Structure formats: structure tokens, C-alpha cells
């Protein structure tokens, strides 16, 4: 994701369930707010995860 969390088979279900739950809340009129502003730390985490992914892909 843009915040640097790598989705895997182990954690994707939880992320999708939370997304769907928040969508249901919003559709009923609940104001859920939004994500915090994208920070330099988020940018660094994303770059780090992307580097790991690309390095792993090149080894295969």
C-alpha cells in the first residue's frame, strides 16, 4: 500500500475486511474520517518495501 505495508497472503484478508467494513459504515452515514496525511516516514517505508520487493523479484 502507499504507506509501505506489504500485502501478503497472510494479511490481505484482514485489510480487505477492514476496507469493506469501513465502506459499510460510510454507506450508513457514519463519518469515518480519512487517513492521516502522507508523511516522510510513510514515503520512506514505501520506498523500503518497494526496494525489498524488487530485489526479491530480481533474485528469482
N, CA, C, O and CB atoms as a CASP TS submission, in Angstrom:
PFRMAT TS
TARGET T0000
AUTHOR 0000-0000-0000
METHOD Language model
MODEL 1
PARENT N/A
ATOM      1  N   UNK     1       0.835  -1.181   0.000  1.00  0.00           N
ATOM      2  CA  UNK     1       0.000   0.000   0.000  1.00  0.00           C
ATOM      3  C   UNK     1       0.879   1.243   0.000  1.00  0.00           C
ATOM      4  O   UNK     1       2.091   1.125   0.179  1.00  0.00           O
ATOM      5  CB  UNK     1      -0.950  -0.001   1.210  1.00  0.00           C
ATOM      6  N   UNK     2       0.322   2.411  -0.191  1.00  0.00           N
ATOM      7  CA  UNK     2       1.135   3.625  -0.267  1.00  0.00           C
ATOM      8  C   UNK     2       1.881   3.954   1.024  1.00  0.00           C
ATOM      9  O   UNK     2       2.824   4.744   1.000  1.00  0.00           O
ATOM     10  CB  UNK     2       0.265   4.781  -0.635  1.00  0.00           C
ATOM     11  N   UNK     3       1.481   3.368   2.137  1.00  0.00           N
ATOM     12  CA  UNK     3       2.130   3.651   3.421  1.00  0.00           C
ATOM     13  C   UNK     3       3.292   2.708   3.701  1.00  0.00           C
ATOM     14  O   UNK     3       3.958   2.836   4.728  1.00  0.00           O
ATOM     15  CB  UNK     3       1.118   3.559   4.549  1.00  0.00           C
ATOM     16  N   UNK     4       3.539   1.779   2.817  1.00  0.00           N
ATOM     17  CA  UNK     4       4.691   0.902   2.972  1.00  0.00           C
ATOM     18  C   UNK     4       4.388  -0.454   3.573  1.00  0.00           C
ATOM     19  O   UNK     4       5.308  -1.235   3.821  1.00  0.00           O
ATOM     20  CB  UNK     4       5.694   1.568   3.800  1.00  0.00           C
ATOM     21  N   UNK     5       3.122  -0.755   3.814  1.00  0.00           N
ATOM     22  CA  UNK     5       2.779  -2.085   4.314  1.00  0.00           C
ATOM     23  C   UNK     5       2.647  -3.016   3.118  1.00  0.00           C
ATOM     24  O   UNK     5       1.890  -2.745   2.186  1.00  0.00           O
ATOM     25  CB  UNK     5       1.457  -2.061   5.161  1.00  0.00           C
ATOM     26  N   UNK     6       3.385  -4.103   3.154  1.00  0.00           N
ATOM     27  CA  UNK     6       3.361  -5.049   2.046  1.00  0.00           C
ATOM     28  C   UNK     6       2.225  -6.035   2.264  1.00  0.00           C
ATOM     29  O   UNK     6       2.152  -6.679   3.311  1.00  0.00           O
ATOM     30  CB  UNK     6       4.719  -5.791   1.910  1.00  0.00           C
ATOM     31  N   UNK     7       1.344  -6.155   1.289  1.00  0.00           N
ATOM     32  CA  UNK     7       0.244  -7.112   1.380  1.00  0.00           C
ATOM     33  C   UNK     7       0.739  -8.492   0.971  1.00  0.00           C
ATOM     34  O   UNK     7       1.428  -8.658  -0.035  1.00  0.00           O
ATOM     35  CB  UNK     7      -0.950  -6.674   0.494  1.00  0.00           C
ATOM     36  N   UNK     8       0.367  -9.468   1.778  1.00  0.00           N
ATOM     37  CA  UNK     8       0.752 -10.853   1.511  1.00  0.00           C
ATOM     38  C   UNK     8      -0.485 -11.736   1.663  1.00  0.00           C
ATOM     39  O   UNK     8      -1.559 -11.262   2.033  1.00  0.00           O
ATOM     40  CB  UNK     8       1.900 -11.320   2.475  1.00  0.00           C
ATOM     41  N   UNK     9      -0.321 -12.995   1.378  1.00  0.00           N
ATOM     42  CA  UNK     9      -1.433 -13.938   1.557  1.00  0.00           C
ATOM     43  C   UNK     9      -1.882 -13.975   3.017  1.00  0.00           C
ATOM     44  O   UNK     9      -3.048 -14.242   3.310  1.00  0.00           O
ATOM     45  CB  UNK     9      -1.023 -15.354   1.094  1.00  0.00           C
ATOM     46  N   UNK    10      -0.955 -13.706   3.921  1.00  0.00           N
ATOM     47  CA  UNK    10      -1.261 -13.784   5.345  1.00  0.00           C
ATOM     48  C   UNK    10      -2.042 -12.576   5.853  1.00  0.00           C
ATOM     49  O   UNK    10      -2.803 -12.707   6.812  1.00  0.00           O
ATOM     50  CB  UNK    10       0.011 -13.923   6.130  1.00  0.00           C
ATOM     51  N   UNK    11      -1.876 -11.399   5.236  1.00  0.00           N
ATOM     52  CA  UNK    11      -2.525 -10.216   5.800  1.00  0.00           C
ATOM     53  C   UNK    11      -3.541  -9.541   4.879  1.00  0.00           C
ATOM     54  O   UNK    11      -4.187  -8.581   5.297  1.00  0.00           O
ATOM     55  CB  UNK    11      -1.487  -9.227   6.172  1.00  0.00           C
ATOM     56  N   UNK    12      -3.702 -10.003   3.661  1.00  0.00           N
ATOM     57  CA  UNK    12      -4.594  -9.322   2.719  1.00  0.00           C
ATOM     58  C   UNK    12      -6.055  -9.446   3.137  1.00  0.00           C
ATOM     59  O   UNK    12      -6.820  -8.497   2.971  1.00  0.00           O
ATOM     60  CB  UNK    12      -4.408  -9.888   1.314  1.00  0.00           C
ATOM     61  N   UNK    13      -6.456 -10.594   3.675  1.00  0.00           N
ATOM     62  CA  UNK    13      -7.859 -10.783   4.076  1.00  0.00           C
ATOM     63  C   UNK    13      -8.264  -9.748   5.124  1.00  0.00           C
ATOM     64  O   UNK    13      -9.335  -9.150   5.019  1.00  0.00           O
ATOM     65  CB  UNK    13      -8.079 -12.213   4.628  1.00  0.00           C
ATOM     66  N   UNK    14      -7.426  -9.532   6.126  1.00  0.00           N
ATOM     67  CA  UNK    14      -7.734  -8.554   7.169  1.00  0.00           C
ATOM     68  C   UNK    14      -7.864  -7.149   6.576  1.00  0.00           C
ATOM     69  O   UNK    14      -8.767  -6.401   6.951  1.00  0.00           O
ATOM     70  CB  UNK    14      -6.648  -8.572   8.261  1.00  0.00           C
ATOM     71  N   UNK    15      -6.977  -6.792   5.664  1.00  0.00           N
ATOM     72  CA  UNK    15      -7.032  -5.467   5.041  1.00  0.00           C
ATOM     73  C   UNK    15      -8.312  -5.295   4.228  1.00  0.00           C
ATOM     74  O   UNK    15      -8.941  -4.239   4.279  1.00  0.00           O
ATOM     75  CB  UNK    15      -5.807  -5.246   4.145  1.00  0.00           C
ATOM     76  N   UNK    16      -8.698  -6.319   3.483  1.00  0.00           N
ATOM     77  CA  UNK    16      -9.928  -6.246   2.692  1.00  0.00           C
ATOM     78  C   UNK    16     -11.168  -6.206   3.584  1.00  0.00           C
ATOM     79  O   UNK    16     -12.116  -5.474   3.300  1.00  0.00           O
ATOM     80  CB  UNK    16     -10.014  -7.437   1.737  1.00  0.00           C
ATOM     81  N   UNK    17     -11.160  -6.988   4.653  1.00  0.00           N
ATOM     82  CA  UNK    17     -12.293  -6.968   5.581  1.00  0.00           C
ATOM     83  C   UNK    17     -12.465  -5.588   6.206  1.00  0.00           C
ATOM     84  O   UNK    17     -13.589  -5.104   6.337  1.00  0.00           O
ATOM     85  CB  UNK    17     -12.104  -8.022   6.680  1.00  0.00           C
ATOM     86  N   UNK    18     -11.362  -4.954   6.592  1.00  0.00           N
ATOM     87  CA  UNK    18     -11.439  -3.619   7.188  1.00  0.00           C
ATOM     88  C   UNK    18     -11.928  -2.603   6.159  1.00  0.00           C
ATOM     89  O   UNK    18     -12.745  -1.740   6.480  1.00  0.00           O
ATOM     90  CB  UNK    18     -10.065  -3.193   7.749  1.00  0.00           C
ATOM     91  N   UNK    19     -11.439  -2.699   4.939  1.00  0.00           N
ATOM     92  CA  UNK    19     -11.893  -1.797   3.877  1.00  0.00           C
ATOM     93  C   UNK    19     -13.394  -1.936   3.667  1.00  0.00           C
ATOM     94  O   UNK    19     -14.107  -0.937   3.571  1.00  0.00           O
ATOM     95  CB  UNK    19     -11.143  -2.083   2.561  1.00  0.00           C
ATOM     96  N   UNK    20     -13.874  -3.173   3.595  1.00  0.00           N
ATOM     97  CA  UNK    20     -15.298  -3.414   3.375  1.00  0.00           C
ATOM     98  C   UNK    20     -16.142  -2.941   4.558  1.00  0.00           C
ATOM     99  O   UNK    20     -17.223  -2.385   4.365  1.00  0.00           O
ATOM    100  CB  UNK    20     -15.545  -4.895   3.121  1.00  0.00           C
ATOM    101  N   UNK    21     -15.658  -3.158   5.771  1.00  0.00           N
ATOM    102  CA  UNK    21     -16.363  -2.707   6.969  1.00  0.00           C
ATOM    103  C   UNK    21     -16.491  -1.186   6.979  1.00  0.00           C
ATOM    104  O   UNK    21     -17.565  -0.653   7.256  1.00  0.00           O
ATOM    105  CB  UNK    21     -15.636  -3.187   8.236  1.00  0.00           C
ATOM    106  N   UNK    22     -15.404  -0.494   6.680  1.00  0.00           N
ATOM    107  CA  UNK    22     -15.439   0.972   6.652  1.00  0.00           C
ATOM    108  C   UNK    22     -16.374   1.465   5.554  1.00  0.00           C
ATOM    109  O   UNK    22     -17.042   2.483   5.730  1.00  0.00           O
ATOM    110  CB  UNK    22     -14.024   1.546   6.442  1.00  0.00           C
ATOM    111  N   UNK    23     -16.431   0.772   4.440  1.00  0.00           N
ATOM    112  CA  UNK    23     -17.344   1.138   3.354  1.00  0.00           C
ATOM    113  C   UNK    23     -18.798   1.010   3.808  1.00  0.00           C
ATOM    114  O   UNK    23     -19.628   1.861   3.491  1.00  0.00           O
ATOM    115  CB  UNK    23     -17.093   0.254   2.114  1.00  0.00           C
ATOM    116  N   UNK    24     -19.098  -0.047   4.546  1.00  0.00           N
ATOM    117  CA  UNK    24     -20.451  -0.229   5.074  1.00  0.00           C
ATOM    118  C   UNK    24     -20.796   0.908   6.034  1.00  0.00           C
ATOM    119  O   UNK    24     -21.890   1.469   5.967  1.00  0.00           O
ATOM    120  CB  UNK    24     -20.581  -1.597   5.788  1.00  0.00           C
ATOM    121  N   UNK    25     -19.869   1.247   6.923  1.00  0.00           N
ATOM    122  CA  UNK    25     -20.117   2.354   7.850  1.00  0.00           C
ATOM    123  C   UNK    25     -20.396   3.649   7.098  1.00  0.00           C
ATOM    124  O   UNK    25     -21.342   4.367   7.421  1.00  0.00           O
ATOM    125  CB  UNK    25     -18.923   2.541   8.791  1.00  0.00           C
ATOM    126  N   UNK    26     -19.571   3.949   6.093  1.00  0.00           N
ATOM    127  CA  UNK    26     -19.761   5.185   5.324  1.00  0.00           C
ATOM    128  C   UNK    26     -21.099   5.184   4.601  1.00  0.00           C
ATOM    129  O   UNK    26     -21.748   6.225   4.503  1.00  0.00           O
ATOM    130  CB  UNK    26     -18.625   5.369   4.315  1.00  0.00           C
ATOM    131  N   UNK    27     -21.518   4.036   4.095  1.00  0.00           N
ATOM    132  CA  UNK    27     -22.779   3.971   3.351  1.00  0.00           C
ATOM    133  C   UNK    27     -23.987   4.172   4.262  1.00  0.00           C
ATOM    134  O   UNK    27     -25.069   4.514   3.784  1.00  0.00           O
ATOM    135  CB  UNK    27     -22.896   2.632   2.628  1.00  0.00           C
ATOM    136  N   UNK    28     -23.819   3.966   5.567  1.00  0.00           N
ATOM    137  CA  UNK    28     -24.911   4.201   6.510  1.00  0.00           C
ATOM    138  C   UNK    28     -24.889   5.612   7.069  1.00  0.00           C
ATOM    139  O   UNK    28     -25.743   5.976   7.877  1.00  0.00           O
ATOM    140  CB  UNK    28     -24.844   3.203   7.646  1.00  0.00           C
ATOM    141  N   UNK    29     -23.917   6.410   6.644  1.00  0.00           N
ATOM    142  CA  UNK    29     -23.859   7.801   7.071  1.00  0.00           C
ATOM    143  C   UNK    29     -22.859   8.099   8.169  1.00  0.00           C
ATOM    144  O   UNK    29     -22.722   9.253   8.576  1.00  0.00           O
ATOM    145  CB  UNK    29     -25.182   8.217   7.519  1.00  0.00           C
ATOM    146  N   UNK    30     -22.165   7.098   8.653  1.00  0.00           N
ATOM    147  CA  UNK    30     -21.160   7.321   9.688  1.00  0.00           C
ATOM    148  C   UNK    30     -19.959   8.010   9.054  1.00  0.00           C
ATOM    149  O   UNK    30     -19.446   7.572   8.024  1.00  0.00           O
ATOM    150  CB  UNK    30     -20.740   5.981  10.371  1.00  0.00           C
ATOM    151  N   UNK    31     -19.518   9.093   9.686  1.00  0.00           N
ATOM    152  CA  UNK    31     -18.330   9.784   9.187  1.00  0.00           C
ATOM    153  C   UNK    31     -17.103   9.132   9.807  1.00  0.00           C
ATOM    154  O   UNK    31     -16.876   9.224  11.014  1.00  0.00           O
ATOM    155  CB  UNK    31     -18.378  11.315   9.514  1.00  0.00           C
ATOM    156  N   UNK    32     -16.331   8.483   8.978  1.00  0.00           N
ATOM    157  CA  UNK    32     -15.181   7.717   9.473  1.00  0.00           C
ATOM    158  C   UNK    32     -13.884   8.499   9.414  1.00  0.00           C
ATOM    159  O   UNK    32     -12.857   8.023   9.899  1.00  0.00           O
ATOM    160  CB  UNK    32     -15.030   6.446   8.684  1.00  0.00           C
ATOM    161  N   UNK    33     -13.907   9.679   8.836  1.00  0.00           N
ATOM    162  CA  UNK    33     -12.670  10.434   8.672  1.00  0.00           C
ATOM    163  C   UNK    33     -11.856   9.814   7.558  1.00  0.00           C
ATOM    164  O   UNK    33     -12.374   9.038   6.755  1.00  0.00           O
ATOM    165  CB  UNK    33     -11.857  10.473   9.986  1.00  0.00           C
ATOM    166  N   UNK    34     -10.636  10.143   7.514  1.00  0.00           N
ATOM    167  CA  UNK    34      -9.782   9.595   6.475  1.00  0.00           C
ATOM    168  C   UNK    34      -8.414   9.285   7.037  1.00  0.00           C
ATOM    169  O   UNK    34      -8.172   9.443   8.233  1.00  0.00           O
ATOM    170  CB  UNK    34      -9.670  10.558   5.297  1.00  0.00           C
ATOM    171  N   UNK    35      -7.535   8.849   6.184  1.00  0.00           N
ATOM    172  CA  UNK    35      -6.183   8.551   6.663  1.00  0.00           C
ATOM    173  C   UNK    35      -5.449   9.833   7.032  1.00  0.00           C
ATOM    174  O   UNK    35      -5.789  10.918   6.560  1.00  0.00           O
ATOM    175  CB  UNK    35      -5.389   7.774   5.597  1.00  0.00           C
ATOM    176  N   UNK    36      -4.457   9.693   7.867  1.00  0.00           N
ATOM    177  CA  UNK    36      -3.631  10.846   8.213  1.00  0.00           C
ATOM    178  C   UNK    36      -2.847  11.281   6.980  1.00  0.00           C
ATOM    179  O   UNK    36      -2.742  10.538   6.004  1.00  0.00           O
ATOM    180  CB  UNK    36      -2.670  10.513   9.394  1.00  0.00           C
ATOM    181  N   UNK    37      -2.307  12.473   7.034  1.00  0.00           N
ATOM    182  CA  UNK    37      -1.536  12.999   5.904  1.00  0.00           C
ATOM    183  C   UNK    37      -0.336  12.094   5.619  1.00  0.00           C
ATOM    184  O   UNK    37       0.247  11.509   6.532  1.00  0.00           O
ATOM    185  CB  UNK    37      -1.064  14.450   6.191  1.00  0.00           C
ATOM    186  N   UNK    38       0.015  11.991   4.355  1.00  0.00           N
ATOM    187  CA  UNK    38       1.153  11.183   3.921  1.00  0.00           C
ATOM    188  C   UNK    38       2.433  11.856   4.409  1.00  0.00           C
ATOM    189  O   UNK    38       2.711  12.997   4.039  1.00  0.00           O
ATOM    190  CB  UNK    38       1.168  11.007   2.360  1.00  0.00           C
ATOM    191  N   UNK    39       3.204  11.172   5.226  1.00  0.00           N
ATOM    192  CA  UNK    39       4.383  11.767   5.854  1.00  0.00           C
ATOM    193  C   UNK    39       5.676  11.299   5.187  1.00  0.00           C
ATOM    194  O   UNK    39       5.673  10.402   4.344  1.00  0.00           O
ATOM    195  CB  UNK    39       4.414  11.426   7.342  1.00  0.00           C
ATOM    196  N   UNK    40       6.766  11.924   5.584  1.00  0.00           N
ATOM    197  CA  UNK    40       8.077  11.483   5.089  1.00  0.00           C
ATOM    198  C   UNK    40       8.366  10.052   5.530  1.00  0.00           C
ATOM    199  O   UNK    40       8.986   9.283   4.796  1.00  0.00           O
ATOM    200  CB  UNK    40       9.192  12.427   5.590  1.00  0.00           C
ATOM    201  N   UNK    41       7.920   9.705   6.713  1.00  0.00           N
ATOM    202  CA  UNK    41       8.096   8.338   7.205  1.00  0.00           C
ATOM    203  C   UNK    41       7.330   7.346   6.326  1.00  0.00           C
ATOM    204  O   UNK    41       7.832   6.263   6.023  1.00  0.00           O
ATOM    205  CB  UNK    41       7.624   8.227   8.671  1.00  0.00           C
ATOM    206  N   UNK    42       6.117   7.720   5.921  1.00  0.00           N
ATOM    207  CA  UNK    42       5.341   6.870   5.010  1.00  0.00           C
ATOM    208  C   UNK    42       6.077   6.694   3.690  1.00  0.00           C
ATOM    209  O   UNK    42       6.143   5.591   3.146  1.00  0.00           O
ATOM    210  CB  UNK    42       3.942   7.468   4.761  1.00  0.00           C
ATOM    211  N   UNK    43       6.618   7.772   3.189  1.00  0.00           N
ATOM    212  CA  UNK    43       7.357   7.736   1.923  1.00  0.00           C
ATOM    213  C   UNK    43       8.565   6.805   2.036  1.00  0.00           C
ATOM    214  O   UNK    43       8.836   6.020   1.128  1.00  0.00           O
ATOM    215  CB  UNK    43       7.812   9.159   1.517  1.00  0.00           C
ATOM    216  N   UNK    44       9.287   6.897   3.151  1.00  0.00           N
ATOM    217  CA  UNK    44      10.460   6.045   3.359  1.00  0.00           C
ATOM    218  C   UNK    44      10.057   4.576   3.490  1.00  0.00           C
ATOM    219  O   UNK    44      10.716   3.695   2.938  1.00  0.00           O
ATOM    220  CB  UNK    44      11.231   6.493   4.610  1.00  0.00           C
ATOM    221  N   UNK    45       8.973   4.316   4.223  1.00  0.00           N
ATOM    222  CA  UNK    45       8.500   2.934   4.367  1.00  0.00           C
ATOM    223  C   UNK    45       8.098   2.346   3.027  1.00  0.00           C
ATOM    224  O   UNK    45       8.396   1.188   2.736  1.00  0.00           O
ATOM    225  CB  UNK    45       7.321   2.871   5.335  1.00  0.00           C
ATOM    226  N   UNK    46       7.420   3.147   2.208  1.00  0.00           N
ATOM    227  CA  UNK    46       7.020   2.673   0.883  1.00  0.00           C
ATOM    228  C   UNK    46       8.249   2.345   0.041  1.00  0.00           C
ATOM    229  O   UNK    46       8.315   1.284  -0.579  1.00  0.00           O
ATOM    230  CB  UNK    46       6.149   3.726   0.170  1.00  0.00           C
ATOM    231  N   UNK    47       9.219   3.251   0.019  1.00  0.00           N
ATOM    232  CA  UNK    47      10.432   3.038  -0.778  1.00  0.00           C
ATOM    233  C   UNK    47      11.186   1.794  -0.306  1.00  0.00           C
ATOM    234  O   UNK    47      11.706   1.030  -1.118  1.00  0.00           O
ATOM    235  CB  UNK    47      11.351   4.274  -0.700  1.00  0.00           C
ATOM    236  N   UNK    48      11.239   1.599   1.004  1.00  0.00           N
ATOM    237  CA  UNK    48      11.931   0.436   1.569  1.00  0.00           C
ATOM    238  C   UNK    48      11.254  -0.868   1.131  1.00  0.00           C
ATOM    239  O   UNK    48      11.927  -1.809   0.711  1.00  0.00           O
ATOM    240  CB  UNK    48      11.964   0.526   3.111  1.00  0.00           C
ATOM    241  N   UNK    49       9.938  -0.919   1.230  1.00  0.00           N
ATOM    242  CA  UNK    49       9.211  -2.121   0.832  1.00  0.00           C
ATOM    243  C   UNK    49       9.311  -2.370  -0.670  1.00  0.00           C
ATOM    244  O   UNK    49       9.423  -3.516  -1.106  1.00  0.00           O
ATOM    245  CB  UNK    49       7.750  -2.010   1.242  1.00  0.00           C
ATOM    246  N   UNK    50       9.269  -1.301  -1.456  1.00  0.00           N
ATOM    247  CA  UNK    50       9.407  -1.450  -2.905  1.00  0.00           C
ATOM    248  C   UNK    50      10.786  -1.997  -3.256  1.00  0.00           C
ATOM    249  O   UNK    50      10.905  -2.883  -4.102  1.00  0.00           O
ATOM    250  CB  UNK    50       9.170  -0.104  -3.614  1.00  0.00           C
ATOM    251  N   UNK    51      11.820  -1.478  -2.617  1.00  0.00           N
ATOM    252  CA  UNK    51      13.175  -1.981  -2.851  1.00  0.00           C
ATOM    253  C   UNK    51      13.275  -3.468  -2.511  1.00  0.00           C
ATOM    254  O   UNK    51      13.858  -4.243  -3.268  1.00  0.00           O
ATOM    255  CB  UNK    51      14.193  -1.181  -2.022  1.00  0.00           C
ATOM    256  N   UNK    52      12.703  -3.863  -1.367  1.00  0.00           N
ATOM    257  CA  UNK    52      12.726  -5.277  -0.969  1.00  0.00           C
ATOM    258  C   UNK    52      12.023  -6.153  -1.997  1.00  0.00           C
ATOM    259  O   UNK    52      12.518  -7.216  -2.371  1.00  0.00           O
ATOM    260  CB  UNK    52      12.068  -5.458   0.405  1.00  0.00           C
ATOM    261  N   UNK    53      10.863  -5.689  -2.446  1.00  0.00           N
ATOM    262  CA  UNK    53      10.093  -6.455  -3.420  1.00  0.00           C
ATOM    263  C   UNK    53      10.864  -6.604  -4.724  1.00  0.00           C
ATOM    264  O   UNK    53      10.948  -7.701  -5.278  1.00  0.00           O
ATOM    265  CB  UNK    53       8.741  -5.786  -3.679  1.00  0.00           C
ATOM    266  N   UNK    54      11.422  -5.513  -5.211  1.00  0.00           N
ATOM    267  CA  UNK    54      12.155  -5.561  -6.476  1.00  0.00           C
ATOM    268  C   UNK    54      13.412  -6.418  -6.363  1.00  0.00           C
ATOM    269  O   UNK    54      13.737  -7.169  -7.282  1.00  0.00           O
ATOM    270  CB  UNK    54      12.525  -4.151  -6.925  1.00  0.00           C
ATOM    271  N   UNK    55      14.115  -6.307  -5.247  1.00  0.00           N
ATOM    272  CA  UNK    55      15.317  -7.119  -5.048  1.00  0.00           C
ATOM    273  C   UNK    55      14.953  -8.603  -5.017  1.00  0.00           C
ATOM    274  O   UNK    55      15.671  -9.429  -5.581  1.00  0.00           O
ATOM    275  CB  UNK    55      16.039  -6.713  -3.740  1.00  0.00           C
ATOM    276  N   UNK    56      13.848  -8.942  -4.365  1.00  0.00           N
ATOM    277  CA  UNK    56      13.397 -10.331  -4.319  1.00  0.00           C
ATOM    278  C   UNK    56      12.974 -10.837  -5.685  1.00  0.00           C
ATOM    279  O   UNK    56      13.203 -12.000  -6.016  1.00  0.00           O
ATOM    280  CB  UNK    56      12.250 -10.476  -3.346  1.00  0.00           C
ATOM    281  N   UNK    57      12.361  -9.974  -6.481  1.00  0.00           N
ATOM    282  CA  UNK    57      11.924 -10.362  -7.827  1.00  0.00           C
ATOM    283  C   UNK    57      13.109 -10.608  -8.744  1.00  0.00           C
ATOM    284  O   UNK    57      13.056 -11.487  -9.604  1.00  0.00           O
ATOM    285  CB  UNK    57      11.020  -9.287  -8.426  1.00  0.00           C
ATOM    286  N   UNK    58      14.171  -9.845  -8.572  1.00  0.00           N
ATOM    287  CA  UNK    58      15.348  -9.999  -9.425  1.00  0.00           C
ATOM    288  C   UNK    58      16.102 -11.286  -9.120  1.00  0.00           C
ATOM    289  O   UNK    58      16.767 -11.836  -9.997  1.00  0.00           O
ATOM    290  CB  UNK    58      16.277  -8.806  -9.259  1.00  0.00           C
ATOM    291  N   UNK    59      16.004 -11.773  -7.881  1.00  0.00           N
ATOM    292  CA  UNK    59      16.708 -12.997  -7.491  1.00  0.00           C
ATOM    293  C   UNK    59      16.062 -14.245  -8.073  1.00  0.00           C
ATOM    294  O   UNK    59      16.711 -15.286  -8.174  1.00  0.00           O
ATOM    295  CB  UNK    59      16.758 -13.111  -5.982  1.00  0.00           C
ATOM    296  N   UNK    60      14.815 -14.157  -8.451  1.00  0.00           N
ATOM    297  CA  UNK    60      14.080 -15.340  -8.934  1.00  0.00           C
ATOM    298  C   UNK    60      14.429 -15.674 -10.319  1.00  0.00           C
ATOM    299  O   UNK    60      13.901 -16.638 -10.873  1.00  0.00           O
ATOM    300  CB  UNK    60      12.613 -15.140  -8.841  1.00  0.00           C
TER
END
